[in-house]
Amino acid sequence: MSEKSDGLILWFTGLSGSGKTTLAKILMDRFRAMGRRVELLDGDVVRTNLSKGLGFSKEDRDTNIRRIGFVAHLLQRNGVIAICAAISPYQAIRDEIRAMAGGSFIEIFADCPLDACAQRDGKQEMYAKARSGELPNFTGVSDPYEPPTSPDIWLKTNETTPEACVEQILASLAKRQFLSYSGSAASA
């Protein structure tokens, strides 16, 4: 980014367990080390606080994502890098957020096969319940997930380490002239 006041929305999307939050936290630490103002809007945290009471119907999911997008846009237009890590299963809502942010929106697809997500730490029981029907409206199992058709950054999180994925993100942001970056040293 050319100016310290430039904001940006980095929007992670992917199935539960695909690595969105892990990558977002590493990226947040990297930006803070660069002296950038950055905030993480994690889907689970936002749902607990800002979207408490919403269910998992399509309408409620859309409302939740719009709320995250609105807050991210407020941060972005005030010079903050807003890192959003939410499943955000529907392409139309992700496109709405992109339009709101203008050219300062980067969609990052944390692509990981469903079976690999279901084996990750902390996800086995949840996916087992979803597959048995105990947990209804579960994205990727009993509710649809619309993967991005042309994300700005496409990460194969089951084939690459989180650190290598973050390097890929930073390199892509540099290529798009959102920051100066060469290898593991970057400047904003």
HELIX and SHEET records of a PDB file:
HELIX    1   1 LYS A   20  ALA A   33  1                                  14    
HELIX    2   2 GLY A   43  ASN A   49  1                                   7    
HELIX    3   3 LYS A   58  ARG A   77  1                                  20    
HELIX    4   4 GLN A   91  ALA A  101  1                                  11    
HELIX    5   5 LEU A  114  CYS A  117  1                                   4    
HELIX    6   6 GLN A  124  SER A  132  1                                   9    
HELIX    7   7 PRO A  162  LYS A  175  1                                  14    
SHEET    1   A 5 VAL A  38  ASP A  42  0                                        
SHEET    2   A 5 ILE A  81  ALA A  85  1                                        
SHEET    3   A 5 LEU A   8  THR A  13  1                                        
SHEET    4   A 5 PHE A 105  ASP A 111  1                                        
SHEET    5   A 5 ILE A 153  LYS A 156  1                                        
SHEET    1   B 2 SER A 180  SER A 182  0                                        
SHEET    2   B 2 ALA A 185  SER A 187 -1                                        
END                                                                             
